[in-house]
Amino acid sequence: MALENFFGTLTLIFGVLLVTVGLTAQVVKNYREKRCGNPILLLILVAFANVSRIGYAVTLGSWYLLIPDVLGSILLVLNLYQFFHYRKTKTTG
């Protein structure tokens, strides 16, 4: 049981780090450049993978896995917003 808690904690830490470093850096980069360099298909695939992980965590009752997934969902919504916002800005002006 202790080993299971150890790996669960590692999963939580690495998940939060990935979300806070990777996705946050992408949102900031998009904001600075006033464009979204990610293809929409990639964003949709990442969003689908994220939603499936949330369903998996809820099914197992592994609530600690939801922390990075919920943070990731929020940042993915921001990223999708930036994609459509900057695409509209690019086509109109």
N, C-alpha and C positions, 0 to 999 in steps of 0.2 A: 504494500500500500504506500509506503514512503517513496518508492521509486516512481510510482504513478503520480504522486503529488509533485515530485521533482520535475518530471517531464511536462506535466501540466503547467507548472510555473514557468519553465523555459519557453513553452509555446506561447504563453501569455506575454512574456517579456519580449520575445522576438517579434510577435505579432504587433504589439504596440510600437516597437521601434520601427518596423517596416512601415507602418501607417504614418507615424509621426515624422519620420525622416523622408521616406520615399514620396508618399502622396502629397504631403505638405510642401515639399520642395517643388513638385510639379505644379501645384496650384500657385505658388509664389512666382515660379518661372513664367507661367502663363500670364499672370497679372503684370509682371514687369515688361514682357514682350508684347502685351496686348494682342496675343494670339494663342491658339491652342494647337500645338504641333501633333497631338495624338490623333490617330485616325478614329473615327466614330466606332468602327467595328471593334477595335481594341478596347475602347471604353465600355462597350456593351458586353463584351466577353468577360472583362474584369468584374463588372457589376453583377453578371450572372453567377460567376464563381463566388463572389462575396455573398450573394443571397443564398446560394446553396450551402455555404458554410454556416450561415446563420440558422438555416433549417436543420442542419446536422447537429449543431450545438444545442438547439432547443430540444430536438428529439432525444439526445443523450442526456440532457439535463446538465450539460457542462457549461454553466453560466459564465465561468471565467473566460471562455473563448469568445463570448459575445462582446467583451470590452473592445478588442481591436476591430472586430467586425462592424460594430456600430460606428466607431470612429471612422473606419474606412468607408462606410456607406455615406456618412456626412461629407467626407472629402470627395467621394466619387460624384455625389450630387453637385458639389461645387465645380468639379471638373467638367461635368456635362453642361452645367450652366455656362461656364466659360466657353466651351466649344460652340454652343449656339449663339451666345452673345457676341463673341469675337468674329464668328462667321458672318453674322448679320452686319456687324460694323464694317467688315472687309468688303462686303458686297455693296453696301450703301455709300461708303465713303472712303 
